[in-house]
C-alpha cells in the first residue's frame, strides 16, 4: 500500500478498503492551508450508489488529473467524520481517505444494447 496519510481532526479510521469503480465526477484539487497540502474530493460508483473519497498531497494531484468515468482502483482507509454546520446542525458521513490510486481504464465502457 502507498503512503498512509495522517487523518485530519474529526476523522476516525475504521478499516482498510480497496475500491474498484468509475469516478462519478472529476476531482478538483484545492489548497488546504491548515494541512499545508492539496486536497481533492470525488466519488467512486458502486452499484446504484457511490462512495465518497478524499485524497491529500501528491495523491490529490494524481486524482484530480483523472476524468469522470475513469475506472480506478483505490486503496485507503474507511473513516467516519462528524462536524457541525455553520447553522449548528450536526452532520456525519463515511468516506475513504485515499492512500493509493491506480487508473485501470480511461472511461467506463458503454453498455452494449442487444439487438
N, C-alpha and C positions, 0 to 999 in steps of 0.2 A: 504494500500500500504506500502511497505517496506521503508527503509531509502532513503531519497531524497539526491542524490549526488550533491555537488556544481559543476556547469558546468565549464569546462576549458575555458580559454580565447578563443574568436573566435566562441564560440557556443552560439546560441540564442534559448531559448525554444520556441516551437510553440504550443504544445498541449500534453496532457497525452494520451497515447495509450496502448492498450493491443493486443499483437500478439499471435496467436497460429499457430504453424507450425513446420516443421522439420528443424534442423540445417543443413545447406548446407555443412559445414565443421567443424572440431573440432577447438574450440578456443584455443589459446595458450596465457597464461598469461605472460606478460613481466613487468619488473620493470619500473616505470615512476618516475625517480628521482625528477623531478620538482614538482610532486604531493605527493611524499613520499609514494606511494602505487602501487600495481599491476594494470595493465590494460589488458583487453582481448577484442579482436575483432573477430566477426564472422558474419554470416548472417542467416536469417530465410527465408525458402522458402515460397513464397506467390504466388499462381497461377503459371504463367510462369516465374516469376521473383523472386527476393529476396530483403529483406530489411536488410540493414547493421545495426548491433547492437554493442555497446561498453559498457563494464562494468568496474567498478573500485573496488579496495579493496577486501573485502570478497566475493562480488558478482562475481568479476572476477575469483576468485579461484573456486567458485562453477561452473561457466560457463565453465571453462577450463577442468573440470572433465567429462563433457558430450561429447559423441562421435557424429560424423557426423551421421545424420539420426535420432537422438533422437528427439522425439516430445516434445515441450516445450510450456509453456505459459509464456510470458514475459510482464511485466508491466514496463512502463518507460515514458520518455519524448522525444517527437519528437523534434529534434534540427536541425538547419541549420548551417552548418560550412563552412567558407571561409578561404582559405590560398593561399600562393604563393609558387610555387615550387622553387627549387634551381636554375632552369633555368629562373625564373622570370615569369612563366606562372600562371595566376590566376586559381584557382580550387575552386569548391564548391560542397557540397552534403548534403543530408538529412540523418540522422541516428537516431537511438533510443538509448538514454542513459538509461541503464537498472537499475531500482530500485529493481526489484524482479524477480526471475526466478524459475519456477516450472517444473520439469520433469514429463510429462504425460505418456510417453511410452519410452522404451529403444530404439526402432527403428521404423521408419515409416513402416507400414505393406506393404508387396509387393502386387502389384496389381494382382488380380486373372485373369487368362486368361480363357475366356469362351471356352468350347469345342464344 
